[in-house]
Structure formats: structure tokens, C-alpha cells
Amino acid sequence: MDNYIIGIGQQIRELRKQKDLYASEIAKRANVSNGLISRIENGRTIPSLPVLFSIISALEVEPSIFFERIGTDTGFKYLVVEKEKHEIIEKEDDAKGFKYEHIYSTQTQSIGFEIVLLTLEPGCTRSTVETDALEFKYILSGECQYEIDGELVSLKAGDSLYFNGRLPHVPKNPTNKAATMLVFYLFNENR
């Protein structure tokens, strides 16, 4: 079975925005929390089947329509993603000073892959999160710290970090300059 973690979340977000609905409205209709909708839309978790079908119903779309574009292969030789096509996304409701710029994501039969550009403003705050992904961060500019499972790791421009997203983690920027990193999420159905 294909890994649909990324595709499901993107499809929910896209349909919700097409219908000019807020995540809170979908959450209320589906009888789930706002936080769960956010985590699903941003690939942090995949819903159970009953929850997924409640969300699809809340979006007022037929399941066959919902699933028709997920997991399709475009068969392209290469892909160019222009800067103007990047989409600003919200990954956590309680995050302050975090700017996520979605660059690209895809899925194959066994692997889902997402790339975002993350900017951490000085003094940014957020609770720790867990994802169903392996995460790779490359620091493009500035300095930051990553708390991973209670340990603090300091990073500067040119450094990279790789870890299991199932460990509680949060980046921090205790400096007075913004820090920017390229983030790769790798979802594997065998994890």
C-alpha cells in the first residue's frame, strides 16, 4: 500500500482552502481537535480511517474525488519549483516566530518526502512535537539550538542535523538574528 501521509494532509489543506474553510471549522464538523487537523495537514500524523472519513465528510467531498489525485505519478524527468510557487504553511497552532515555506513534496509506493524552508525568528516559541518522519535539517544562515528528547544541540550555518522525528523535538533561536534552515522530512511506511 502506498504511503499517503503527505498526500492526505496536502489534499485536506487544499480542499479546505478551495472551500474557504478554517481548520477549526473542519475540526468541529469532524468532531476532532484543531491540533489534529493541523498535524494531519502538515504530515505530522496520519488519521485513522474513521477519522479520515469524518474529515472527508466535513469537507463535503466524495471519497473517490478525495483520493483520485493522491499518490499519482506524473512521470516527469525533472522538476523546477520556482520561488514564487512556495507556499507559506502553518505547522503548529501555538508556534510563534516560525515561518514554514513549503517547497516540494511527493510520495512513491513506499516513501513520502517533503522539503520546507524554515525561518526561526529570534525568541521563537513552540511546544515540542513528534512526527512520523526521519528529519534532516541543513542550517543555511544564522544559529539555533535543537532540543531533541531533552538534549540541546547547537547549530550554525553549514551544520546539519538528522534525527528520528518520533523523539520530542523543538528548534530554538536564542540569538538576535533570524536563522534559516532547509528541512527534509522522509516518511517510510516500514517505520
TIVO-2410 file (N, C-alpha, C; in nm, 3 decimals):
# residues 191
REC num residu      c1      c2      c3 atome chaine
REC   1      M   0.084  -0.119   0.000     N      A
REC   1      M   0.000   0.000   0.000    CA      A
REC   1      M   0.088   0.124   0.000     C      A
REC   2      D   0.051   0.223  -0.080     N      A
REC   2      D   0.129   0.347  -0.090    CA      A
REC   2      D   0.130   0.421   0.043     C      A
REC   3      N   0.236   0.498   0.062     N      A
REC   3      N   0.245   0.585   0.178    CA      A
REC   3      N   0.174   0.716   0.144     C      A
REC   4      Y   0.061   0.740   0.208     N      A
REC   4      Y  -0.021   0.857   0.177    CA      A
REC   4      Y  -0.011   0.967   0.282     C      A
REC   5      I   0.084   0.959   0.373     N      A
REC   5      I   0.090   1.058   0.481    CA      A
REC   5      I   0.093   1.199   0.427     C      A
REC   6      I   0.184   1.226   0.335     N      A
REC   6      I   0.196   1.362   0.282    CA      A
REC   6      I   0.076   1.396   0.196     C      A
REC   7      G   0.038   1.305   0.106     N      A
REC   7      G  -0.070   1.332   0.012    CA      A
REC   7      G  -0.203   1.358   0.080     C      A
REC   8      I  -0.234   1.286   0.185     N      A
REC   8      I  -0.361   1.305   0.255    CA      A
REC   8      I  -0.366   1.443   0.318     C      A
REC   9      G  -0.261   1.480   0.388     N      A
REC   9      G  -0.257   1.612   0.452    CA      A
REC   9      G  -0.266   1.725   0.352     C      A
REC  10      Q  -0.192   1.713   0.242     N      A
REC  10      Q  -0.196   1.818   0.139    CA      A
REC  10      Q  -0.335   1.828   0.077     C      A
REC  11      Q  -0.397   1.715   0.053     N      A
REC  11      Q  -0.530   1.715  -0.009    CA      A
REC  11      Q  -0.633   1.779   0.085     C      A
REC  12      I  -0.625   1.749   0.214     N      A
REC  12      I  -0.717   1.811   0.310    CA      A
REC  12      I  -0.698   1.962   0.310     C      A
REC  13      R  -0.571   2.007   0.321     N      A
REC  13      R  -0.544   2.150   0.322    CA      A
REC  13      R  -0.592   2.218   0.193     C      A
REC  14      E  -0.563   2.156   0.079     N      A
REC  14      E  -0.601   2.215  -0.050    CA      A
REC  14      E  -0.753   2.226  -0.064     C      A
REC  15      L  -0.825   2.120  -0.031     N      A
REC  15      L  -0.971   2.124  -0.041    CA      A
REC  15      L  -1.031   2.223   0.059     C      A
REC  16      R  -0.974   2.229   0.178     N      A
REC  16      R  -1.023   2.322   0.280    CA      A
REC  16      R  -1.007   2.466   0.230     C      A
REC  17      K  -0.890   2.496   0.173     N      A
REC  17      K  -0.865   2.632   0.123    CA      A
REC  17      K  -0.952   2.664   0.002     C      A
REC  18      Q  -0.974   2.566  -0.085     N      A
REC  18      Q  -1.061   2.588  -0.201    CA      A
REC  18      Q  -1.202   2.626  -0.158     C      A
REC  19      K  -1.244   2.570  -0.046     N      A
REC  19      K  -1.379   2.596   0.004    CA      A
REC  19      K  -1.383   2.712   0.105     C      A
REC  20      D  -1.267   2.782   0.121     N      A
REC  20      D  -1.256   2.895   0.214    CA      A
REC  20      D  -1.301   2.859   0.355     C      A
REC  21      L  -1.253   2.744   0.403     N      A
REC  21      L  -1.286   2.698   0.537    CA      A
REC  21      L  -1.162   2.704   0.627     C      A
REC  22      Y  -1.185   2.733   0.753     N      A
REC  22      Y  -1.077   2.730   0.851    CA      A
REC  22      Y  -1.062   2.588   0.905     C      A
REC  23      A  -0.941   2.555   0.950     N      A
REC  23      A  -0.917   2.423   1.008    CA      A
REC  23      A  -1.011   2.399   1.127     C      A
REC  24      S  -1.038   2.503   1.205     N      A
REC  24      S  -1.126   2.489   1.321    CA      A
REC  24      S  -1.268   2.448   1.279     C      A
REC  25      E  -1.312   2.497   1.164     N      A
REC  25      E  -1.445   2.460   1.116    CA      A
REC  25      E  -1.451   2.313   1.075     C      A
REC  26      I  -1.347   2.266   1.006     N      A
REC  26      I  -1.340   2.124   0.968    CA      A
REC  26      I  -1.330   2.038   1.092     C      A
REC  27      A  -1.250   2.081   1.189     N      A
REC  27      A  -1.235   2.005   1.314    CA      A
REC  27      A  -1.369   1.991   1.385     C      A
REC  28      K  -1.444   2.100   1.391     N      A
REC  28      K  -1.575   2.096   1.458    CA      A
REC  28      K  -1.670   2.002   1.385     C      A
REC  29      R  -1.675   2.014   1.254     N      A
REC  29      R  -1.764   1.928   1.174    CA      A
REC  29      R  -1.727   1.780   1.187     C      A
REC  30      A  -1.595   1.752   1.195     N      A
REC  30      A  -1.548   1.613   1.201    CA      A
REC  30      A  -1.539   1.561   1.344     C      A
REC  31      N  -1.568   1.650   1.441     N      A
REC  31      N  -1.562   1.614   1.583    CA      A
REC  31      N  -1.422   1.570   1.626     C      A
REC  32      V  -1.320   1.647   1.582     N      A
REC  32      V  -1.181   1.623   1.621    CA      A
REC  32      V  -1.121   1.758   1.664     C      A
REC  33      S  -1.001   1.756   1.718     N      A
REC  33      S  -0.939   1.880   1.765    CA      A
REC  33      S  -0.875   1.958   1.649     C      A
REC  34      N  -0.862   2.090   1.668     N      A
REC  34      N  -0.792   2.174   1.570    CA      A
REC  34      N  -0.649   2.126   1.552     C      A
REC  35      G  -0.586   2.088   1.664     N      A
REC  35      G  -0.447   2.041   1.659    CA      A
REC  35      G  -0.431   1.918   1.572     C      A
REC  36      L  -0.529   1.828   1.578     N      A
REC  36      L  -0.520   1.707   1.496    CA      A
REC  36      L  -0.528   1.744   1.348     C      A
REC  37      I  -0.618   1.833   1.311     N      A
REC  37      I  -0.628   1.876   1.171    CA      A
REC  37      I  -0.495   1.935   1.127     C      A
REC  38      S  -0.437   2.020   1.210     N      A
REC  38      S  -0.307   2.082   1.176    CA      A
REC  38      S  -0.198   1.976   1.158     C      A
REC  39      R  -0.191   1.880   1.249     N      A
REC  39      R  -0.088   1.775   1.239    CA      A
REC  39      R  -0.107   1.690   1.114     C      A
REC  40      I  -0.231   1.661   1.078     N      A
REC  40      I  -0.258   1.582   0.958    CA      A
REC  40      I  -0.221   1.661   0.834     C      A
REC  41      E  -0.266   1.787   0.827     N      A
REC  41      E  -0.237   1.870   0.710    CA      A
REC  41      E  -0.087   1.887   0.688     C      A
REC  42      N  -0.011   1.887   0.793     N      A
REC  42      N   0.132   1.912   0.782    CA      A
REC  42      N   0.217   1.786   0.788     C      A
REC  43      G   0.152   1.670   0.770     N      A
REC  43      G   0.225   1.546   0.760    CA      A
REC  43      G   0.287   1.498   0.890     C      A
REC  44      R   0.242   1.551   1.002     N      A
REC  44      R   0.298   1.508   1.130    CA      A
REC  44      R   0.235   1.378   1.178     C      A
REC  45      T   0.115   1.348   1.129     N      A
REC  45      T   0.049   1.223   1.165    CA      A
REC  45      T  -0.051   1.186   1.056     C      A
REC  46      I  -0.090   1.062   1.055     N      A
REC  46      I  -0.192   1.016   0.960    CA      A
REC  46      I  -0.313   0.972   1.042     C      A
REC  47      P  -0.433   1.011   0.999     N      A
REC  47      P  -0.552   0.978   1.078    CA      A
REC  47      P  -0.594   0.832   1.063     C      A
REC  48      S  -0.668   0.785   1.162     N      A
REC  48      S  -0.730   0.653   1.149    CA      A
REC  48      S  -0.834   0.663   1.037     C      A
REC  49      L  -0.877   0.550   0.985     N      A
REC  49      L  -0.976   0.552   0.878    CA      A
REC  49      L  -1.107   0.620   0.919     C      A
REC  50      P  -1.163   0.590   1.038     N      A
REC  50      P  -1.287   0.660   1.076    CA      A
REC  50      P  -1.269   0.812   1.083     C      A
REC  51      V  -1.156   0.856   1.137     N      A
REC  51      V  -1.131   1.000   1.146    CA      A
REC  51      V  -1.113   1.059   1.006     C      A
REC  52      L  -1.039   0.990   0.920     N      A
REC  52      L  -1.018   1.039   0.784    CA      A
REC  52      L  -1.152   1.055   0.712     C      A
REC  53      F  -1.240   0.957   0.724     N      A
REC  53      F  -1.368   0.966   0.655    CA      A
REC  53      F  -1.459   1.073   0.717     C      A
REC  54      S  -1.443   1.099   0.847     N      A
REC  54      S  -1.516   1.211   0.909    CA      A
REC  54      S  -1.467   1.344   0.852     C      A
REC  55      I  -1.336   1.355   0.831     N      A
REC  55      I  -1.279   1.478   0.774    CA      A
REC  55      I  -1.324   1.495   0.629     C      A
REC  56      I  -1.321   1.387   0.553     N      A
REC  56      I  -1.365   1.393   0.413    CA      A
REC  56      I  -1.512   1.437   0.408     C      A
REC  57      S  -1.594   1.382   0.497     N      A
REC  57      S  -1.734   1.421   0.503    CA      A
REC  57      S  -1.747   1.569   0.542     C      A
REC  58      A  -1.665   1.614   0.637     N      A
REC  58      A  -1.668   1.755   0.679    CA      A
REC  58      A  -1.629   1.848   0.565     C      A
REC  59      L  -1.546   1.800   0.474     N      A
REC  59      L  -1.505   1.878   0.356    CA      A
REC  59      L  -1.612   1.877   0.247     C      A
REC  60      E  -1.715   1.795   0.267     N      A
REC  60      E  -1.826   1.781   0.173    CA      A
REC  60      E  -1.776   1.743   0.034     C      A
REC  61      V  -1.695   1.636   0.031     N      A
REC  61      V  -1.642   1.585  -0.095    CA      A
REC  61      V  -1.657   1.432  -0.094     C      A
REC  62      E  -1.678   1.375  -0.211     N      A
REC  62      E  -1.689   1.230  -0.222    CA      A
REC  62      E  -1.550   1.167  -0.200     C      A
REC  63      P  -1.542   1.054  -0.129     N      A
REC  63      P  -1.414   0.988  -0.108    CA      A
REC  63      P  -1.338   0.959  -0.239     C      A
REC  64      S  -1.410   0.920  -0.343     N      A
REC  64      S  -1.344   0.889  -0.471    CA      A
REC  64      S  -1.275   1.013  -0.527     C      A
REC  65      I  -1.337   1.130  -0.511     N      A
REC  65      I  -1.277   1.255  -0.556    CA      A
REC  65      I  -1.156   1.289  -0.469     C      A
REC  66      F  -1.172   1.270  -0.339     N      A
REC  66      F  -1.063   1.300  -0.245    CA      A
REC  66      F  -0.937   1.221  -0.279     C      A
REC  67      F  -0.952   1.091  -0.307     N      A
REC  67      F  -0.835   1.005  -0.327    CA      A
REC  67      F  -0.782   1.003  -0.470     C      A
REC  68      E  -0.853   1.059  -0.566     N      A
REC  68      E  -0.811   1.041  -0.706    CA      A
REC  68      E  -0.675   1.101  -0.739     C      A
REC  69      R  -0.634   1.210  -0.673     N      A
REC  69      R  -0.505   1.272  -0.705    CA      A
REC  69      R  -0.392   1.229  -0.612     C      A
REC  70      I  -0.424   1.159  -0.505     N      A
REC  70      I  -0.321   1.121  -0.409    CA      A
REC  70      I  -0.243   1.001  -0.462     C      A
REC  71      G  -0.111   1.013  -0.458     N      A
REC  71      G  -0.025   0.901  -0.497    CA      A
REC  71      G  -0.009   0.883  -0.646     C      A
REC  72      T  -0.050   0.981  -0.726     N      A
REC  72      T  -0.034   0.966  -0.870    CA      A
REC  72      T   0.108   1.003  -0.911     C      A
REC  73      D   0.159   0.935  -1.011     N      A
REC  73      D   0.293   0.959  -1.062    CA      A
REC  73      D   0.282   1.045  -1.187     C      A
REC  74      T   0.350   1.160  -1.187     N      A
REC  74      T   0.342   1.249  -1.302    CA      A
REC  74      T   0.437   1.208  -1.413     C      A
REC  75      G   0.534   1.123  -1.387     N      A
REC  75      G   0.625   1.073  -1.490    CA      A
REC  75      G   0.720   1.179  -1.545     C      A
REC  76      F   0.748   1.285  -1.470     N      A
REC  76      F   0.837   1.390  -1.520    CA      A
REC  76      F   0.984   1.348  -1.512     C      A
REC  77      K   1.066   1.407  -1.600     N      A
REC  77      K   1.211   1.381  -1.599    CA      A
REC  77      K   1.280   1.465  -1.493     C      A
REC  78      Y   1.235   1.584  -1.472     N      A
REC  78      Y   1.290   1.672  -1.369    CA      A
REC  78      Y   1.182   1.770  -1.327     C      A
REC  79      L   1.210   1.842  -1.222     N      A
REC  79      L   1.111   1.934  -1.167    CA      A
REC  79      L   1.180   2.063  -1.126     C      A
REC  80      V   1.125   2.174  -1.165     N      A
REC  80      V   1.171   2.305  -1.121    CA      A
REC  80      V   1.060   2.364  -1.035     C      A
REC  81      V   1.095   2.407  -0.915     N      A
REC  81      V   0.998   2.473  -0.828    CA      A
REC  81      V   1.044   2.617  -0.812     C      A
REC  82      E   0.973   2.708  -0.877     N      A
REC  82      E   1.009   2.849  -0.870    CA      A
REC  82      E   0.976   2.905  -0.732     C      A
REC  83      K   1.060   2.999  -0.687     N      A
REC  83      K   1.041   3.059  -0.555    CA      A
REC  83      K   0.899   3.113  -0.537     C      A
REC  84      E   0.842   3.168  -0.642     N      A
REC  84      E   0.707   3.224  -0.634    CA      A
REC  84      E   0.602   3.118  -0.606     C      A
REC  85      K   0.635   2.992  -0.630     N      A
REC  85      K   0.540   2.881  -0.610    CA      A
REC  85      K   0.546   2.826  -0.467     C      A
REC  86      H   0.644   2.872  -0.386     N      A
REC  86      H   0.650   2.826  -0.248    CA      A
REC  86      H   0.525   2.873  -0.175     C      A
REC  87      E   0.475   2.791  -0.087     N      A
REC  87      E   0.354   2.823  -0.013    CA      A
REC  87      E   0.386   2.832   0.135     C      A
REC  88      I   0.345   2.940   0.198     N      A
REC  88      I   0.363   2.955   0.342    CA      A
REC  88      I   0.259   2.866   0.409     C      A
REC  89      I   0.305   2.781   0.499     N      A
REC  89      I   0.214   2.689   0.569    CA      A
REC  89      I   0.231   2.703   0.719     C      A
REC  90      E   0.128   2.666   0.793     N      A
REC  90      E   0.133   2.664   0.938    CA      A
REC  90      E   0.143   2.520   0.982     C      A
REC  91      K   0.247   2.488   1.058     N      A
REC  91      K   0.262   2.350   1.102    CA      A
REC  91      K   0.209   2.330   1.243     C      A
REC  92      E   0.214   2.430   1.326     N      A
REC  92      E   0.164   2.417   1.463    CA      A
REC  92      E   0.081   2.539   1.497     C      A
REC  93      D  -0.028   2.518   1.568     N      A
REC  93      D  -0.114   2.629   1.609    CA      A
REC  93      D  -0.045   2.723   1.707     C      A
REC  94      D   0.035   2.668   1.799     N      A
REC  94      D   0.092   2.751   1.906    CA      A
REC  94      D   0.229   2.808   1.872     C      A
REC  95      A   0.279   2.790   1.750     N      A
REC  95      A   0.413   2.836   1.713    CA      A
REC  95      A   0.414   2.987   1.692     C      A
REC  96      K   0.511   3.054   1.752     N      A
REC  96      K   0.531   3.197   1.735    CA      A
REC  96      K   0.673   3.219   1.685     C      A
REC  97      G   0.687   3.290   1.573     N      A
REC  97      G   0.820   3.317   1.518    CA      A
REC  97      G   0.872   3.208   1.427     C      A
REC  98      F   0.784   3.116   1.385     N      A
REC  98      F   0.821   3.007   1.294    CA      A
REC  98      F   0.757   3.035   1.159     C      A
REC  99      K   0.837   3.036   1.053     N      A
REC  99      K   0.782   3.055   0.918    CA      A
REC  99      K   0.822   2.935   0.835     C      A
REC 100      Y   0.724   2.854   0.795     N      A
REC 100      Y   0.747   2.737   0.711    CA      A
REC 100      Y   0.708   2.770   0.568     C      A
REC 101      E   0.800   2.748   0.476     N      A
REC 101      E   0.776   2.771   0.334    CA      A
REC 101      E   0.782   2.636   0.264     C      A
REC 102      H   0.667   2.585   0.222     N      A
REC 102      H   0.663   2.455   0.155    CA      A
REC 102      H   0.725   2.467   0.017     C      A
REC 103      I   0.826   2.383  -0.011     N      A
REC 103      I   0.893   2.385  -0.140    CA      A
REC 103      I   0.842   2.273  -0.229     C      A
REC 104      Y   0.842   2.150  -0.177     N      A
REC 104      Y   0.804   2.036  -0.260    CA      A
REC 104      Y   0.776   1.916  -0.172     C      A
REC 105      S   0.684   1.831  -0.217     N      A
REC 105      S   0.662   1.702  -0.152    CA      A
REC 105      S   0.609   1.604  -0.255     C      A
REC 106      T   0.635   1.478  -0.229     N      A
REC 106      T   0.589   1.372  -0.317    CA      A
REC 106      T   0.583   1.242  -0.239     C      A
REC 107      Q   0.525   1.142  -0.299     N      A
REC 107      Q   0.526   1.009  -0.240    CA      A
REC 107      Q   0.542   0.905  -0.351     C      A
REC 108      T   0.608   0.796  -0.316     N      A
REC 108      T   0.620   0.682  -0.405    CA      A
REC 108      T   0.546   0.567  -0.338     C      A
REC 109      Q   0.569   0.446  -0.385     N      A
REC 109      Q   0.498   0.334  -0.325    CA      A
REC 109      Q   0.534   0.313  -0.179     C      A
REC 110      S   0.657   0.345  -0.139     N      A
REC 110      S   0.695   0.317   0.000    CA      A
REC 110      S   0.752   0.437   0.074     C      A
REC 111      I   0.776   0.549   0.007     N      A
REC 111      I   0.840   0.663   0.072    CA      A
REC 111      I   0.765   0.791   0.040     C      A
REC 112      G   0.745   0.873   0.142     N      A
REC 112      G   0.693   1.009   0.124    CA      A
REC 112      G   0.805   1.105   0.157     C      A
REC 113      F   0.808   1.218   0.089     N      A
REC 113      F   0.920   1.310   0.100    CA      A
REC 113      F   0.866   1.452   0.095     C      A
REC 114      E   0.911   1.537   0.187     N      A
REC 114      E   0.868   1.676   0.187    CA      A
REC 114      E   0.988   1.766   0.218     C      A
REC 115      I   0.995   1.880   0.149     N      A
REC 115      I   1.102   1.977   0.171    CA      A
REC 115      I   1.038   2.110   0.206     C      A
REC 116      V   1.085   2.172   0.316     N      A
REC 116      V   1.038   2.305   0.352    CA      A
REC 116      V   1.158   2.392   0.389     C      A
REC 117      L   1.138   2.521   0.379     N      A
REC 117      L   1.236   2.619   0.425    CA      A
REC 117      L   1.179   2.675   0.554     C      A
REC 118      L   1.254   2.663   0.664     N      A
REC 118      L   1.207   2.709   0.794    CA      A
REC 118      L   1.291   2.826   0.841     C      A
REC 119      T   1.224   2.936   0.874     N      A
REC 119      T   1.291   3.052   0.931    CA      A
REC 119      T   1.248   3.064   1.076     C      A
REC 120      L   1.347   3.074   1.164     N      A
REC 120      L   1.322   3.090   1.308    CA      A
REC 120      L   1.357   3.233   1.346     C      A
REC 121      E   1.257   3.308   1.388     N      A
REC 121      E   1.281   3.444   1.434    CA      A
REC 121      E   1.345   3.440   1.573     C      A
REC 122      P   1.420   3.543   1.612     N      A
REC 122      P   1.477   3.547   1.747    CA      A
REC 122      P   1.367   3.531   1.852     C      A
REC 123      G   1.393   3.447   1.950     N      A
REC 123      G   1.297   3.426   2.058    CA      A
REC 123      G   1.174   3.347   2.020     C      A
REC 124      C   1.175   3.276   1.908     N      A
REC 124      C   1.059   3.198   1.866    CA      A
REC 124      C   1.022   3.096   1.974     C      A
REC 125      T   0.894   3.063   1.981     N      A
REC 125      T   0.849   2.966   2.082    CA      A
REC 125      T   0.750   2.868   2.022     C      A
REC 126      R   0.755   2.747   2.072     N      A
REC 126      R   0.664   2.641   2.031    CA      A
REC 126      R   0.682   2.525   2.128     C      A
REC 127      S   0.580   2.445   2.144     N      A
REC 127      S   0.591   2.324   2.224    CA      A
REC 127      S   0.671   2.221   2.145     C      A
REC 128      T   0.722   2.119   2.213     N      A
REC 128      T   0.788   2.010   2.142    CA      A
REC 128      T   0.684   1.936   2.060     C      A
REC 129      V   0.726   1.878   1.948     N      A
REC 129      V   0.637   1.800   1.863    CA      A
REC 129      V   0.703   1.668   1.831     C      A
REC 130      E   0.625   1.576   1.778     N      A
REC 130      E   0.675   1.449   1.727    CA      A
REC 130      E   0.617   1.430   1.588     C      A
REC 131      T   0.695   1.372   1.497     N      A
REC 131      T   0.646   1.345   1.362    CA      A
REC 131      T   0.671   1.198   1.328     C      A
REC 132      D   0.599   1.149   1.230     N      A
REC 132      D   0.619   1.013   1.183    CA      A
REC 132      D   0.719   1.014   1.068     C      A
REC 133      A   0.829   1.087   1.085     N      A
REC 133      A   0.927   1.103   0.977    CA      A
REC 133      A   1.069   1.101   1.034     C      A
REC 134      L   1.163   1.068   0.946     N      A
REC 134      L   1.303   1.095   0.974    CA      A
REC 134      L   1.324   1.238   0.928     C      A
REC 135      E   1.399   1.318   1.004     N      A
REC 135      E   1.414   1.459   0.971    CA      A
REC 135      E   1.561   1.494   0.951     C      A
REC 136      F   1.587   1.572   0.846     N      A
REC 136      F   1.721   1.622   0.817    CA      A
REC 136      F   1.712   1.772   0.805     C      A
REC 137      K   1.796   1.844   0.879     N      A
REC 137      K   1.797   1.990   0.878    CA      A
REC 137      K   1.936   2.037   0.832     C      A
REC 138      Y   1.939   2.134   0.741     N      A
REC 138      Y   2.064   2.196   0.698    CA      A
REC 138      Y   2.053   2.345   0.726     C      A
REC 139      I   2.142   2.398   0.811     N      A
REC 139      I   2.135   2.538   0.851    CA      A
REC 139      I   2.196   2.624   0.741     C      A
REC 140      L   2.112   2.707   0.679     N      A
REC 140      L   2.156   2.795   0.571    CA      A
REC 140      L   2.219   2.924   0.624     C      A
REC 141      S   2.156   2.981   0.727     N      A
REC 141      S   2.210   3.105   0.784    CA      A
REC 141      S   2.170   3.115   0.931     C      A
REC 142      G   2.249   3.190   1.005     N      A
REC 142      G   2.222   3.211   1.146    CA      A
REC 142      G   2.264   3.095   1.233     C      A
REC 143      E   2.217   3.098   1.356     N      A
REC 143      E   2.247   2.995   1.454    CA      A
REC 143      E   2.118   2.959   1.527     C      A
REC 144      C   2.111   2.835   1.573     N      A
REC 144      C   1.994   2.793   1.651    CA      A
REC 144      C   2.033   2.676   1.740     C      A
REC 145      Q   1.940   2.637   1.821     N      A
REC 145      Q   1.956   2.519   1.905    CA      A
REC 145      Q   1.838   2.427   1.879     C      A
REC 146      Y   1.864   2.298   1.887     N      A
REC 146      Y   1.757   2.199   1.873    CA      A
REC 146      Y   1.750   2.119   2.000     C      A
REC 147      E   1.632   2.117   2.061     N      A
REC 147      E   1.610   2.029   2.175    CA      A
REC 147      E   1.551   1.900   2.120     C      A
REC 148      I   1.620   1.789   2.142     N      A
REC 148      I   1.575   1.658   2.094    CA      A
REC 148      I   1.574   1.562   2.212     C      A
REC 149      D   1.457   1.518   2.248     N      A
REC 149      D   1.442   1.423   2.359    CA      A
REC 149      D   1.513   1.472   2.485     C      A
REC 150      G   1.501   1.604   2.511     N      A
REC 150      G   1.559   1.662   2.632    CA      A
REC 150      G   1.703   1.707   2.619     C      A
REC 151      E   1.771   1.675   2.510     N      A
REC 151      E   1.909   1.718   2.490    CA      A
REC 151      E   1.913   1.839   2.398     C      A
REC 152      L   2.008   1.931   2.424     N      A
REC 152      L   2.021   2.052   2.345    CA      A
REC 152      L   2.141   2.043   2.252     C      A
REC 153      V   2.119   2.068   2.122     N      A
REC 153      V   2.223   2.063   2.020    CA      A
REC 153      V   2.236   2.201   1.959     C      A
REC 154      S   2.357   2.259   1.957     N      A
REC 154      S   2.380   2.391   1.897    CA      A
REC 154      S   2.422   2.375   1.752     C      A
REC 155      L   2.365   2.459   1.664     N      A
REC 155      L   2.393   2.452   1.521    CA      A
REC 155      L   2.421   2.591   1.467     C      A
REC 156      K   2.509   2.598   1.366     N      A
REC 156      K   2.537   2.724   1.298    CA      A
REC 156      K   2.535   2.700   1.147     C      A
REC 157      A   2.540   2.807   1.069     N      A
REC 157      A   2.534   2.797   0.923    CA      A
REC 157      A   2.633   2.692   0.872     C      A
REC 158      G   2.585   2.603   0.785     N      A
REC 158      G   2.667   2.496   0.729    CA      A
REC 158      G   2.655   2.364   0.804     C      A
REC 159      D   2.604   2.367   0.927     N      A
REC 159      D   2.585   2.244   1.004    CA      A
REC 159      D   2.457   2.174   0.957     C      A
REC 160      S   2.453   2.044   0.981     N      A
REC 160      S   2.331   1.968   0.951    CA      A
REC 160      S   2.298   1.878   1.068     C      A
REC 161      L   2.174   1.837   1.075     N      A
REC 161      L   2.123   1.755   1.185    CA      A
REC 161      L   2.025   1.654   1.127     C      A
REC 162      Y   2.036   1.530   1.173     N      A
REC 162      Y   1.948   1.422   1.129    CA      A
REC 162      Y   1.899   1.350   1.253     C      A
REC 163      F   1.768   1.323   1.262     N      A
REC 163      F   1.715   1.253   1.378    CA      A
REC 163      F   1.580   1.190   1.347     C      A
REC 164      N   1.536   1.102   1.436     N      A
REC 164      N   1.406   1.038   1.427    CA      A
REC 164      N   1.302   1.135   1.482     C      A
REC 165      G   1.209   1.178   1.398     N      A
REC 165      G   1.109   1.275   1.437    CA      A
REC 165      G   1.013   1.226   1.544     C      A
REC 166      R   1.016   1.097   1.574     N      A
REC 166      R   0.929   1.045   1.680    CA      A
REC 166      R   0.979   1.084   1.818     C      A
REC 167      L   1.102   1.136   1.825     N      A
REC 167      L   1.154   1.188   1.951    CA      A
REC 167      L   1.098   1.330   1.968     C      A
REC 168      P   1.054   1.366   2.089     N      A
REC 168      P   1.004   1.502   2.110    CA      A
REC 168      P   1.114   1.602   2.074     C      A
REC 169      H   1.079   1.704   1.993     N      A
REC 169      H   1.182   1.799   1.949    CA      A
REC 169      H   1.124   1.937   1.925     C      A
REC 170      V   1.212   2.037   1.934     N      A
REC 170      V   1.175   2.175   1.907    CA      A
REC 170      V   1.301   2.255   1.878     C      A
REC 171      P   1.301   2.336   1.771     N      A
REC 171      P   1.414   2.426   1.749    CA      A
REC 171      P   1.393   2.555   1.828     C      A
REC 172      K   1.505   2.619   1.865     N      A
REC 172      K   1.501   2.744   1.941    CA      A
REC 172      K   1.601   2.840   1.879     C      A
REC 173      N   1.572   2.968   1.888     N      A
REC 173      N   1.666   3.068   1.839    CA      A
REC 173      N   1.690   3.171   1.950     C      A
REC 174      P   1.795   3.149   2.031     N      A
REC 174      P   1.823   3.241   2.141    CA      A
REC 174      P   1.905   3.363   2.097     C      A
REC 175      T   1.935   3.376   1.966     N      A
REC 175      T   2.017   3.487   1.917    CA      A
REC 175      T   1.928   3.607   1.881     C      A
REC 176      N   1.990   3.714   1.832     N      A
REC 176      N   1.913   3.831   1.791    CA      A
REC 176      N   1.900   3.841   1.639     C      A
REC 177      K   1.933   3.733   1.566     N      A
REC 177      K   1.918   3.728   1.421    CA      A
REC 177      K   1.838   3.605   1.381     C      A
REC 178      A   1.763   3.617   1.272     N      A
REC 178      A   1.685   3.503   1.223    CA      A
REC 178      A   1.778   3.391   1.178     C      A
REC 179      A   1.733   3.269   1.193     N      A
REC 179      A   1.805   3.150   1.145    CA      A
REC 179      A   1.717   3.082   1.040     C      A
REC 180      T   1.779   3.039   0.931     N      A
REC 180      T   1.704   2.973   0.824    CA      A
REC 180      T   1.765   2.837   0.796     C      A
REC 181      M   1.677   2.738   0.778     N      A
REC 181      M   1.725   2.602   0.750    CA      A
REC 181      M   1.639   2.536   0.644     C      A
REC 182      L   1.701   2.447   0.570     N      A
REC 182      L   1.632   2.363   0.474    CA      A
REC 182      L   1.598   2.234   0.548     C      A
REC 183      V   1.472   2.194   0.544     N      A
REC 183      V   1.425   2.078   0.621    CA      A
REC 183      V   1.373   1.971   0.525     C      A
REC 184      F   1.419   1.849   0.545     N      A
REC 184      F   1.373   1.734   0.467    CA      A
REC 184      F   1.302   1.638   0.561     C      A
REC 185      Y   1.178   1.603   0.529     N      A
REC 185      Y   1.104   1.501   0.604    CA      A
REC 185      Y   1.096   1.378   0.516     C      A
REC 186      L   1.132   1.263   0.570     N      A
REC 186      L   1.128   1.137   0.497    CA      A
REC 186      L   1.033   1.043   0.570     C      A
REC 187      F   0.921   1.013   0.505     N      A
REC 187      F   0.819   0.924   0.562    CA      A
REC 187      F   0.834   0.789   0.496     C      A
REC 188      N   0.845   0.684   0.577     N      A
REC 188      N   0.862   0.549   0.524    CA      A
REC 188      N   0.756   0.460   0.587     C      A
REC 189      E   0.676   0.394   0.505     N      A
REC 189      E   0.567   0.310   0.558    CA      A
REC 189      E   0.617   0.195   0.644     C      A
REC 190      N   0.745   0.159   0.633     N      A
REC 190      N   0.800   0.047   0.710    CA      A
REC 190      N   0.847   0.089   0.849     C      A
REC 191      R   0.837   0.220   0.882     N      A
REC 191      R   0.884   0.267   1.012    CA      A
REC 191      R   0.786   0.228   1.120     C      A
***
